[in-house]
Amino acid sequence: MQPFELSLTEASRAVRARELSPVELTESVLARMAAVEGRVGAYVTVVADAAQAAAVRAEREIAVSGPRGPLHGIPMALKDLIDAEGMPTTASSRVRAGHVAERDSRVAERLGAAGAVLLGKTHTHEFAYGLTTPQTHNAWDHSRVAGGSSGGSAVAVAAGGATFAMGTDTGGSIRVPAALNGVVGLKPTYGLVPRTGVTSLSWSLDHVGPLTRTVQDAALVLSATAGHDPRDPASVSGPTLDRFPGGDLRGLKVGVPRNHYFDRVTPEVEESVRGAIERLAELGAELVDVEIPMAHYIRAVQWGLMVPEATAYHERSLRATPDLYAADVRILLEAGELTSAGDYLRAQRARTMMRDAWARMFDGIDVLAAPTVPMTAAEAGQEAVEWADGTTEAVSDSYVRLCAPANITGVPALTLPVGHDHAGLPIGMQLMARPFHDATVLRAGRVYEESVAGAGRLAPLAG
C-alpha cells in the first residue's frame, strides 16, 4: 500500500510510530494528485512547495517534541470558500479573481495549530450555489457529476489527492458529493465549527465540516476544528469529543422514516440503505418507525431561507458585475431579489416550528437513518430525473431534497458509503441525531463501518 492510500487514522498511526514521515506522506499524495488531477479537476489552487516545506517542519517538530496530535503532518485541502492567509479564495468564481486572504479562517487556523499540511484549495460550485461542481468530475466515473458544492473536496479525498478535506454544507453540500464519491462527510451541529473567514452562501444554514475516508477520520477532524469562536455570532460551545466513538450499538434507538426519505428514490438506493439499517439492528440497535414532521414544507423552507440570504450577501457585486457570475448562479441570485420580507419571515417561522417538531421526534429515538441522496451520480449535463411515479424533478432538487432537513433544523448529519449501484457508483446512508449529539452519529457510523469490508476504499482510478 502506498502512503496516499492510507486513511487519516492509518497515516497518523504510522507517523506516530515513526514508520512514515510527513514528508513521505505529503510527497506521495502530491504525486497521486499530479497523476489524476487532469482527469478529475478537484483543485483550483495547489501549493506544492509550501506543502513540502510544511511537511519538513512537521517532521522536525515530531522528531524533537513528538506529534501535537493526530493531524500533525497530515496533508489536507480546503474548499475554496475557506480563507488561508496569503492564498486566493476565489469561490471558483470570476467575481473573486485576484482576491487573496489576509488572514486565516478560524478553521484553517485550528488545523494549522494541529500541524496539518495544507496542499491547496478545492473547487466549489460557484459560491457554493449548486449541487454539481461542474469544474470537477466524479472520481468513480468521469462522465458523471461530482456533486456539490464541495465537489472538489470529495473528489480529492476519493481519488487520493488529499488525506482529508474541509467543505461547507448549506443544503447538502458536504453530504451530496461525499455520497456520490464514496467517502464520509460530516455536517456538524449548527455553530459547532466556526465559520469565521468562510465565504457565506446562506448565513443561517451554512455549516463547515470534514470529508474523509472513514468515520474515525471525521471524528479526528471534528475534534480539532470544533469549539466556540467569538468572531462568529452563531458559534456555540458544544460538547467536545474527548473520546472517540466506538463500542457497540446496544441500547441505541434508530429511527426508520415512514415518509419523505424513501419517497422517490431508486430501487438500488433503497435496497442498499435498508440493508445497512438492518445491519445496524444486527449490531444491537433497536429500529423504530418514525414519521418525519412537516415533510411537505421542507423544500419551501429551505429555498425560502437560502435564496434571499444568498442574494443579500451578493447584493453589491451582483449589481456591479452581474456578467461575471455563471448563468445558473446569477439566475438564483436575481430570483432572491423578488422574495418579499413577508415570505422570508414565514420561512423563519416555519423553520422554528420544524426544529421543535424534530426535537419531539428525537425524544423517541437516538439516531435517524435514511438515504443521503435519492440516486447515484447523474450524467454531466443531465438536468432532470424522471421517477417511477411519473414525476420529473431537477437533478439539483433531487440531491438537496433529503439533505435539507438537517440544515433547516441544525442537527448533525453524517453520510457514509453503504453500497454501489449496477454501474459501480457509490450509495450513501446518512445518520442524524439531536443537536450536539455529533458523537452519537459518529458512534453509529463507526460501528457500522467496522462491521463491513472496504471502509476507506479509494475510487478505482488508474495511475
Disulfide bonds with the S-S distance in Angstrom:
none
